[in-house]
Amino acid sequence: VVVDEPTTKLAALVGGELDVAGIQPAHVAFVRRDAALTVLDYPMLFPYGIVFNERRAPFRERRVRLAAALAIDRAEIVSGYLYGFGTAADGPVPSSVPGFVASRPIPTDPDSARRLLGGERVAFELLTVGSGEAALEQLLQAQLARAGFDVTIRQVELSAYLDRVYGSAHDLQAAVLGLQGDPGLGYLRTLARVAGASAPADPAAAQRMFRDSMPVAFLYYARGVQGINRRVRGVRMDVRGELPTVTQWRVTP
């Protein structure tokens, strides 16, 4: 069963219509209070970031991209939006993944961001998938505003979002994007193409390109969070996804 809307999915889980469902970090405490349910969280290779379209103003200039990256308080996002179910991202690859290349973390420094912008206000549209309150986007909007950015949040349906982000028209200035990774780190080239950049085939060189050129302001590495009816036993999930062990799940009366 495919249910995209988070509150609808939560209601179906609590009501017994779903036995296993991905839930928002903000809903974890509510689910844990239900004696019939439990919560499973697990690591994923799933970085989130703001992708800047280098083909269009204002993000043709690296200084503007760097200013936006410096404006973001990743620790606040992890604690205030993810409720701890994630880690701050310094680049496209988590340190636990083979092939990771270490680099100096991007600090939170709105003063330096303002200096890079020369004291001017910079406006842009932030594209995202419509999801009701847009809590993450509003948090980013506030953080970026402190550094000199005027951000308009544009929520669209998933199909329209995918067309604007991945389509040939590249109809965006910037977008909040989460991308499923792969063990070979081939996703780095996909991510670069969205931004209008070119990533080397070598994953180590690609990671250095992301650090030097800043086509993406990375936010966090997500953890999977699932609400599970206690009658379903043997559920395990990991970096491979939700279903690799599904043949071992069993339902008790």
Secondary structure, 3 states (H helix, E strand, C coil): CCCCCHHHHHHHHHCCCCCEEECCHHHHHHHHCCCCEEEEEEEEEEEEEEEECCCCCCCCCHHHHHHHHHHCCHHHHHHHCCCCCEEECCCCCCCCCCCCCCCCCCCCCHHHHHHHCCCCCEEEEEEEECCCCCHHHHHHHHHHHHHCEEEEEEEECHHHHHHHHHCCCCCCCEEEEECCCCCCCCHHHHHHHHHCCCCCCCHHHHHHHHHHHCCEEEEEEEEEEEEEECCEECCCCECCECCCCHHHCEECC
